[in-house]
Amino acid sequence: MKVEYDTDHDLLNIEFLSDALIDDSLEIDGIVIDYAKDKRIVAIEVLDASKRTTHDPADLIGLAVVRAKSAPSDRVREREAGYGKKKKKS
């Protein structure tokens, strides 16, 4: 999996299958989902990413792959200090 941010075009791209050809694309509210011929998701693109996420979407590229014992091995999750969690004051 590859996550890229294109500053010139303000695009955040999450690529799942680098070797698959895109057969079809679906855009819903500025989110583009690219599909392979066999309907697997090739990539997800966020248009106008800096307006939809954060001022600098490159800040979001800090993912950790977590392999839980009872979960499929292909899940990707945020780091523990993720969104919505507040640090406790000492």
Backbone as a chain_set.jsonl record, in Angstrom:
{"seq": "MKVEYDTDHDLLNIEFLSDALIDDSLEIDGIVIDYAKDKRIVAIEVLDASKRTTHDPADLIGLAVVRAKSAPSDRVREREAGYGKKKKKS", "coords": {"N": [[0.849, -1.162, 0.0], [0.473, 2.243, -0.745], [0.727, 5.629, 0.164], [0.213, 8.813, -1.001], [0.702, 12.35, -1.36], [-0.148, 14.874, -3.498], [0.952, 17.963, -3.911], [0.742, 19.919, -5.892], [-1.681, 19.409, -7.207], [-3.401, 19.06, -5.142], [-4.186, 16.495, -4.174], [-4.888, 13.545, -2.407], [-3.762, 10.36, -2.419], [-4.431, 6.973, -2.023], [-3.047, 4.057, -2.597], [-3.749, 0.74, -3.258], [-3.324, -1.511, -4.885], [-0.708, -1.748, -6.772], [0.006, -2.946, -9.154], [-2.27, -3.414, -10.638], [-4.553, -2.699, -13.277], [-6.625, 0.138, -13.803], [-10.011, -0.168, -14.249], [-12.503, 0.979, -13.915], [-13.985, 3.907, -12.469], [-15.382, 5.616, -9.687], [-16.891, 8.515, -8.551], [-17.71, 10.123, -5.607], [-18.858, 12.783, -3.967], [-16.311, 14.149, -4.14], [-14.544, 12.135, -3.564], [-12.744, 9.648, -5.07], [-13.031, 6.405, -6.212], [-11.136, 3.885, -7.479], [-11.448, 1.072, -9.507], [-10.441, -2.289, -10.274], [-10.723, -4.612, -13.022], [-11.773, -6.95, -11.923], [-13.242, -5.968, -9.86], [-11.86, -5.343, -7.527], [-10.59, -2.889, -5.236], [-8.446, -0.527, -6.454], [-7.338, 1.99, -5.915], [-7.885, 4.876, -3.803], [-8.822, 8.174, -4.074], [-8.6, 11.443, -2.776], [-10.023, 14.346, -3.589], [-9.22, 17.846, -3.605], [-7.871, 17.747, -1.143], [-6.672, 19.207, 0.996], [-8.691, 20.835, 1.847], [-10.52, 19.084, 2.797], [-9.382, 17.481, 4.733], [-6.869, 18.21, 6.407], [-4.842, 21.153, 6.762], [-2.313, 20.539, 5.697], [-2.16, 17.729, 4.123], [-0.085, 15.882, 4.019], [0.713, 15.555, 6.587], [-0.926, 13.59, 7.524], [0.107, 11.22, 6.737], [1.041, 8.906, 8.428], [0.748, 6.189, 9.129], [0.246, 3.061, 10.784], [0.736, -0.376, 10.476], [-1.27, -2.798, 11.813], [-1.444, -5.943, 13.092], [-3.8, -7.872, 14.229], [-4.514, -10.671, 16.365], [-6.993, -12.008, 16.043], [-7.996, -10.861, 13.776], [-8.199, -10.197, 10.197], [-5.117, -10.24, 8.319], [-4.665, -8.039, 6.758], [-5.436, -5.501, 7.619], [-5.378, -1.982, 8.193], [-4.599, 0.444, 10.52], [-4.986, 3.468, 12.461], [-2.373, 5.099, 14.314], [-2.005, 4.721, 17.877], [-2.247, 7.243, 19.2], [-4.385, 8.676, 17.941], [-6.955, 10.373, 16.008], [-9.34, 12.386, 17.709], [-8.639, 11.685, 20.283], [-7.692, 12.894, 23.384], [-4.875, 14.19, 25.061], [-3.951, 13.432, 28.394], [-3.757, 15.737, 31.063], [-0.918, 16.385, 33.039]], "CA": [[0.0, 0.0, 0.0], [1.249, 3.471, -0.843], [-0.039, 6.841, 0.391], [0.923, 9.951, -1.574], [-0.011, 13.623, -1.434], [0.305, 15.709, -4.61], [0.696, 19.347, -3.517], [0.369, 20.715, -7.065], [-3.085, 19.175, -7.554], [-4.126, 18.896, -3.876], [-4.758, 15.148, -4.21], [-4.378, 12.519, -1.502], [-3.991, 9.091, -3.101], [-4.113, 5.757, -1.277], [-2.968, 3.003, -3.607], [-3.757, -0.597, -2.673], [-2.821, -2.488, -5.85], [0.139, -0.999, -7.703], [0.173, -3.643, -10.432], [-3.568, -3.616, -11.285], [-5.033, -1.637, -14.156], [-7.92, 0.707, -13.415], [-11.046, -0.455, -15.249], [-13.657, 1.835, -13.684], [-13.843, 4.839, -11.352], [-16.624, 6.159, -9.157], [-16.659, 9.687, -7.716], [-18.793, 10.468, -4.693], [-18.519, 13.938, -3.134], [-14.89, 14.449, -4.139], [-13.755, 10.935, -3.267], [-12.74, 8.805, -6.263], [-12.643, 5.014, -5.963], [-10.717, 3.234, -8.72], [-11.657, -0.371, -9.445], [-9.88, -3.176, -11.291], [-11.748, -5.343, -13.775], [-12.384, -7.949, -11.043], [-13.93, -5.178, -8.83], [-11.022, -5.008, -6.373], [-10.265, -1.465, -5.166], [-7.055, -0.253, -6.808], [-6.901, 3.188, -5.212], [-8.875, 5.853, -3.371], [-8.265, 9.51, -4.179], [-9.359, 12.511, -2.14], [-9.848, 15.6, -4.316], [-9.184, 19.005, -2.7], [-7.556, 17.096, 0.137], [-6.369, 20.145, 2.08], [-9.956, 21.405, 2.31], [-11.326, 18.0, 3.366], [-8.689, 16.767, 5.811], [-6.1, 19.148, 7.219], [-4.154, 22.123, 5.904], [-1.235, 19.828, 5.003], [-2.484, 16.304, 4.19], [1.113, 15.065, 4.225], [0.762, 15.268, 8.022], [-1.731, 12.396, 7.786], [0.821, 10.019, 6.315], [1.715, 8.353, 9.58], [-0.03, 5.0, 9.429], [0.932, 1.881, 11.292], [0.038, -1.616, 10.155], [-1.499, -3.544, 13.04], [-1.937, -7.295, 12.816], [-4.452, -8.432, 15.414], [-4.567, -12.132, 16.313], [-8.282, -12.515, 15.57], [-8.435, -10.085, 12.619], [-7.448, -10.458, 8.968], [-3.779, -9.662, 8.365], [-4.52, -6.916, 5.838], [-6.049, -4.292, 8.159], [-4.514, -0.849, 8.488], [-5.244, 1.275, 11.531], [-4.264, 4.638, 12.928], [-1.561, 4.924, 15.518], [-2.778, 4.856, 19.111], [-2.539, 8.649, 19.487], [-5.11, 9.075, 16.738], [-7.944, 11.433, 16.03], [-10.38, 12.374, 18.734], [-8.134, 11.337, 21.611], [-7.031, 14.004, 24.034], [-3.831, 13.817, 26.005], [-4.267, 13.774, 29.774], [-2.86, 16.723, 31.668], [-0.148, 15.84, 34.163]], "C": [[0.9, 1.232, 0.0], [0.306, 4.656, -0.653], [0.801, 8.005, -0.112], [0.047, 11.196, -1.5], [0.634, 14.464, -2.517], [-0.048, 17.157, -4.28], [0.251, 20.209, -4.69], [-1.119, 20.601, -7.389], [-3.977, 18.976, -6.334], [-4.897, 17.572, -3.847], [-4.091, 14.259, -3.177], [-4.75, 11.188, -2.124], [-3.54, 7.929, -2.216], [-4.187, 4.621, -2.28], [-2.841, 1.643, -2.924], [-3.09, -1.624, -3.583], [-2.007, -1.776, -6.922], [0.247, -1.65, -9.076], [-1.145, -3.86, -11.189], [-3.937, -2.416, -12.148], [-6.397, -1.153, -13.684], [-8.903, 0.491, -14.56], [-12.217, 0.512, -15.128], [-13.375, 2.735, -12.485], [-15.21, 5.376, -10.97], [-16.277, 7.342, -8.274], [-17.902, 9.992, -6.902], [-18.292, 11.604, -3.808], [-17.018, 14.193, -3.029], [-13.979, 13.315, -3.728], [-13.875, 10.025, -4.491], [-12.247, 7.421, -5.873], [-12.355, 4.382, -7.316], [-10.799, 1.727, -8.549], [-10.913, -1.087, -10.564], [-11.035, -3.905, -11.978], [-12.483, -6.363, -12.897], [-13.056, -7.305, -9.81], [-13.142, -4.991, -7.535], [-10.743, -3.509, -6.403], [-8.77, -1.294, -5.423], [-6.529, 0.92, -5.992], [-8.111, 4.021, -4.79], [-8.181, 7.204, -3.403], [-9.19, 10.507, -3.496], [-9.03, 13.802, -2.886], [-9.935, 16.764, -3.329], [-8.89, 18.558, -1.266], [-7.306, 18.083, 1.276], [-7.625, 20.814, 2.625], [-10.796, 20.364, 3.043], [-10.682, 17.321, 4.565], [-8.031, 17.757, 6.763], [-5.351, 20.062, 6.27], [-3.035, 21.463, 5.095], [-1.487, 18.33, 5.114], [-1.272, 15.385, 4.336], [1.287, 14.722, 5.703], [0.011, 13.99, 8.371], [-0.998, 11.108, 7.453], [1.695, 9.53, 7.459], [0.958, 7.124, 10.029], [0.849, 3.907, 10.003], [0.096, 0.659, 10.918], [-0.049, -2.435, 11.43], [-2.087, -4.895, 12.661], [-2.483, -7.888, 14.103], [-4.566, -9.942, 15.256], [-5.861, -12.654, 15.712], [-8.792, -11.797, 14.326], [-7.643, -10.489, 11.377], [-6.13, -9.703, 8.986], [-3.624, -8.44, 7.479], [-5.188, -5.635, 6.331], [-4.995, -3.226, 8.41], [-5.267, 0.047, 9.449], [-4.373, 2.468, 11.85], [-3.371, 4.268, 14.097], [-2.424, 5.183, 16.737], [-3.143, 6.297, 19.426], [-3.271, 9.255, 18.299], [-6.096, 10.189, 16.97], [-8.917, 11.259, 17.178], [-9.903, 12.024, 20.132], [-7.373, 12.535, 22.165], [-5.994, 13.476, 25.006], [-4.248, 14.258, 27.402], [-3.258, 14.777, 30.29], [-2.198, 16.104, 32.879], [-0.242, 16.725, 35.368]], "O": [[1.943, 1.261, 0.653], [-0.78, 4.691, -1.232], [1.952, 8.172, 0.291], [-1.18, 11.117, -1.568], [1.833, 14.737, -2.462], [-1.215, 17.542, -4.359], [-0.536, 21.138, -4.506], [-1.746, 21.579, -7.797], [-5.178, 18.749, -6.475], [-6.089, 17.534, -3.539], [-2.865, 14.224, -3.083], [-5.931, 10.912, -2.336], [-2.411, 7.908, -1.725], [-5.267, 4.268, -2.754], [-1.939, 1.424, -2.116], [-2.374, -2.506, -3.109], [-2.573, -1.255, -7.883], [0.548, -0.973, -10.059], [-1.134, -4.435, -12.277], [-3.666, -1.269, -11.792], [-7.221, -1.942, -13.222], [-8.661, 0.909, -15.692], [-12.857, 0.834, -16.129], [-12.614, 2.366, -11.591], [-16.081, 5.565, -11.82], [-15.471, 7.215, -7.353], [-19.004, 10.105, -7.439], [-17.395, 11.403, -2.989], [-16.51, 14.43, -1.933], [-12.775, 13.51, -3.56], [-14.982, 9.673, -4.9], [-11.179, 7.277, -5.279], [-13.22, 4.346, -8.192], [-10.289, 1.172, -7.576], [-10.771, -0.558, -11.667], [-12.184, -3.811, -11.547], [-13.672, -6.614, -13.097], [-13.394, -7.994, -8.848], [-13.701, -4.527, -6.541], [-10.668, -2.918, -7.479], [-7.936, -1.845, -4.703], [-5.427, 0.867, -5.446], [-9.203, 3.889, -5.341], [-7.099, 7.374, -2.84], [-10.411, 10.424, -3.624], [-7.902, 14.293, -2.826], [-10.646, 16.676, -2.328], [-9.574, 18.947, -0.319], [-7.694, 17.816, 2.413], [-7.62, 21.31, 3.751], [-11.683, 20.715, 3.822], [-11.369, 16.651, 5.336], [-8.591, 18.093, 7.806], [-5.241, 19.76, 5.082], [-2.836, 21.8, 3.927], [-1.075, 17.712, 6.095], [-1.419, 14.23, 4.736], [1.926, 13.726, 6.042], [0.281, 13.373, 9.401], [-1.432, 10.024, 7.844], [2.913, 9.712, 7.462], [0.565, 7.028, 11.191], [2.049, 3.845, 9.732], [-1.129, 0.682, 11.039], [0.968, -2.734, 12.056], [-3.112, -4.968, 11.984], [-1.728, -8.348, 14.959], [-4.701, -10.442, 14.139], [-5.848, -13.627, 14.957], [-9.895, -12.081, 13.859], [-6.554, -11.051, 11.484], [-6.032, -8.641, 9.601], [-2.545, -7.85, 7.448], [-5.48, -4.756, 5.52], [-3.865, -3.53, 8.79], [-6.433, 0.374, 9.225], [-3.179, 2.483, 11.551], [-3.583, 3.262, 14.775], [-3.478, 5.81, 16.624], [-4.257, 6.553, 19.881], [-2.815, 10.242, 17.722], [-6.073, 10.861, 18.001], [-9.268, 10.144, 17.564], [-10.691, 12.064, 21.077], [-6.52, 13.112, 21.491], [-6.197, 12.466, 25.679], [-4.828, 15.33, 27.574], [-2.065, 14.689, 30.0], [-2.834, 15.387, 33.652], [0.346, 16.42, 36.406]]}, "num_chains": 1, "name": "protein.A"}
